[in-house]
Amino acid sequence: MAFYEIVFSPTGGTKKAAGILAGELAKNLTSGSPVHSLSIIDLTDGRADFAGIRLAPNDTVLIAVPSYGGRVPLPAGERLAQIKGNGAKAVLVCVYGNRAYEDTLAELQDIAETAGFAPAAAVAALAEHSIAHRYGSGRPDSQDEQQLRFFAAQILAKLSVSARAPLSLPGNRPYKPFGVIKLVPVPAENCTQCGLCAVHCPVQAIDSSDVRKTDTEKCISCMRCAALCPQKARQADPQALSAVEEHLKKVCALRKEPELYI
Ligand SMILES: Cc1cc2nc3c(=O)[nH]c(=O)nc-3n(C[C@H](O)[C@H](O)[C@H](O)COP(=O)(O)O)c2cc1C
């Protein structure tokens, strides 16, 4: 019996928000019960072998993805689909940047169920917008943390009963068409060609022998390369970024709060 955190988190916001919940769940599931370990399965790692991962019916997992254009990011869904859930209880988490998460939880539920997981609860949580950082800035904050801890207690109560009510999540089927503005970060002159961006790109879109070359078809605009560059040399086009920020201004204006589905 084990507790797993399965997470896709290119710039760390999803990991941070989901980590609060996972920490709280793990603490309770591992104290005085037969659950003895917390393992992390990193869906961001495009080189990992997910098809070889098999869970057991008495395992519990927290599955967390960011919302991209109101959907599950394609590589996250494809990688999750390869894991054999074998009936493991799942807590689904989508993390978004204060615009909207639309069909993300519904799609995540479908992918998880097809992979053999048994979703028992779901949470929509907030983190800083990984493209337009001024939205959701500083989140998850202490208020989020308090809310997520409160959710964890309710999730634990649901996980402890054997006859669990079916989960009804918001979202449309068919899902909204996948469409996000393509922003492909490029290196500026201060790039030292250290290659870190190529190593950590979740979809191996950056040429490791010349990081100035990016496969724009493969790039998912996740901004991981920009976030981890030690020189801050890799950035998306500033004009395109301003346009995105302007476009999001109205829809991101009001603070959104975490939600629990149980
Ligand atoms: C390509 C892309 C699309 C995004 N689409 C949305 C969206 O539709 N709604 C939203 O509120 N936030 C959106 N975001 C913001 C992310 O969901 C949010 O910042 C999340 O925390 C990023 O996860 P990460 O930090 O683990 O990479 C988007 C971010 C990216 C990179």
The ligand as an SDF file (V2000), in Angstrom:
LIG
                    3D

 31 33  0  0  0  0  0  0  0  0999 V2000
    0.5370   27.1120  -22.5800 C   0  0  0  0  0  0  0  0  0  0  0  0
   -0.1530   27.5660  -21.3350 C   0  0  0  0  0  0  0  0  0  0  0  0
   -1.5370   27.6850  -21.3030 C   0  0  0  0  0  0  0  0  0  0  0  0
   -2.1810   28.1100  -20.1340 C   0  0  0  0  0  0  0  0  0  0  0  0
   -3.5560   28.1940  -20.1190 N   0  0  0  0  0  0  0  0  0  0  0  0
   -4.1860   28.5970  -19.0060 C   0  0  0  0  0  0  0  0  0  0  0  0
   -5.6180   28.6790  -18.9600 C   0  0  0  0  0  0  0  0  0  0  0  0
   -6.3120   28.3280  -19.8920 O   0  0  0  0  0  0  0  0  0  0  0  0
   -6.2030   29.1630  -17.8350 N   0  0  0  0  0  0  0  0  0  0  0  0
   -5.4660   29.5770  -16.7510 C   0  0  0  0  0  0  0  0  0  0  0  0
   -6.0540   30.0670  -15.7840 O   0  0  0  0  0  0  0  0  0  0  0  0
   -4.1070   29.4540  -16.7290 N   0  0  0  0  0  0  0  0  0  0  0  0
   -3.4660   28.9740  -17.8360 C   0  0  0  0  0  0  0  0  0  0  0  0
   -2.0900   28.8310  -17.8390 N   0  0  0  0  0  0  0  0  0  0  0  0
   -1.3680   29.0590  -16.5770 C   0  0  0  0  0  0  0  0  0  0  0  0
   -1.0340   27.7200  -15.9070 C   0  0  0  0  0  0  0  0  0  0  0  0
   -2.1550   26.8770  -15.8550 O   0  0  0  0  0  0  0  0  0  0  0  0
   -0.5250   27.9320  -14.4970 C   0  0  0  0  0  0  0  0  0  0  0  0
    0.4260   28.9610  -14.4310 O   0  0  0  0  0  0  0  0  0  0  0  0
    0.0820   26.6560  -13.9260 C   0  0  0  0  0  0  0  0  0  0  0  0
    0.3440   26.8500  -12.5630 O   0  0  0  0  0  0  0  0  0  0  0  0
    1.3830   26.2940  -14.6280 C   0  0  0  0  0  0  0  0  0  0  0  0
    1.9020   25.1350  -14.0620 O   0  0  0  0  0  0  0  0  0  0  0  0
    3.4490   24.9250  -13.7740 P   0  0  0  0  0  0  0  0  0  0  0  0
    3.9410   26.1180  -12.9700 O   0  0  0  0  0  0  0  0  0  0  0  0
    3.4780   23.6690  -12.9880 O   0  0  0  0  0  0  0  0  0  0  0  0
    4.1420   24.8420  -15.0820 O   0  0  0  0  0  0  0  0  0  0  0  0
   -1.4320   28.4370  -18.9730 C   0  0  0  0  0  0  0  0  0  0  0  0
   -0.0300   28.3090  -19.0160 C   0  0  0  0  0  0  0  0  0  0  0  0
    0.6000   27.8860  -20.1680 C   0  0  0  0  0  0  0  0  0  0  0  0
    2.0980   27.7310  -20.1700 C   0  0  0  0  0  0  0  0  0  0  0  0
  1  2  1  0
  2  3  1  0
  2 30  2  0
  3  4  2  0
  4  5  1  0
  4 28  1  0
  5  6  2  0
  6  7  1  0
  6 13  1  0
  7  8  2  0
  7  9  1  0
  9 10  1  0
 10 11  2  0
 10 12  1  0
 12 13  2  0
 13 14  1  0
 14 15  1  0
 14 28  1  0
 15 16  1  0
 16 17  1  0
 16 18  1  0
 18 19  1  0
 18 20  1  0
 20 21  1  0
 20 22  1  0
 22 23  1  0
 23 24  1  0
 24 25  2  0
 24 26  1  0
 24 27  1  0
 28 29  2  0
 29 30  1  0
 30 31  1  0
M  END
$$$$
